[in-house]
């Protein structure tokens, strides 16, 4: 059985790595560093079942990326893991 493809687009390489560790066993994971140097379609490749666009939005909230606490990141990572479990049927 083919695993569903998950494409995660983010500007933070650590977030790309962290999410890959969480979902890598369950999904065909494709991290894409933003901004991309090529057309986004080429970066993504095959059509995904799920898109994730950025985990944290510090620029939109006026909070510097390094001001996000490790506890907040851990809580959001835990929430992401729960979400992947809920979507495991895909």
N, C-alpha and C positions, 0 to 999 in steps of 0.2 A: 504494500500500500504506500502510495506517495504521501509524503508529509506536506501539509499546507505551506505555502511560501509566505513569509513575513518580510516586508521591506520596512526598514527603519531609517528615516532621514533625520539627521541631526548635525549640528555644527560642533558638538563636543565629542571628541574621539573617545573619551572615557565612558560617556553614556552609551555610545555604540558598543563598546566592549562589554559594559555591565549588562545591557539588555541581552546581548548575545549569550552570555553565561547563563542567564535565566531561561531563555527560550530555545537555546541551541539544540537540546535533545529532542524537542517536540516539533520544531519547525525547520523548514529549509530557510535559514536566516540570511538575509542580504542587507548588510549595513551600507549606508550611503552617506558619505561625509558631504555636508552642505557648506559652501556652495560647490557645485560640481563643475568640472571643466568641460564636460561634454553634455550633449542633450540628455535630460533626465531619463528619457525612455531608454537610452543606451546604458545608462548607469544602473537602471533597475533590472533590465533583462526581461525574463519571463514575467507574465502578469501575476501579481501577488493576490493571495486571498485576503491579506490584511496589510494596511499601511499604518505605520506609527510615525507621526510627525512631531518630533521634539518631545522630550519628557518634561523639561522645565522651560519656562518662558521668563527668564530674569530681565531681559531687555524690555519686554512689554510691561513689566510691573515696576521697572525702575530699580530693581535689585541687581547688584553685581553678581555674576555667576559664582564667584568664590564666597559670597555671603550666604549662600544656601547651606544650611547646617547639614552635617553628616547624618544626623537623626532624621531630618526631613527627607534626605535622599534615600535613606534606608527604608523609611515608611513608604515612599513612593515605589521603591523597588519591590517591597513586599506586596503592594497593591498590584503591581504589574505581574508578579508571579501568580497571584490569585486569578487575575484576569486571563492569563494564558491557560490556567487549569480549566476555567469556565469555557474557554474556546477550543478545548482540546478535541472536540467532536468534528471540527472542520477538516 
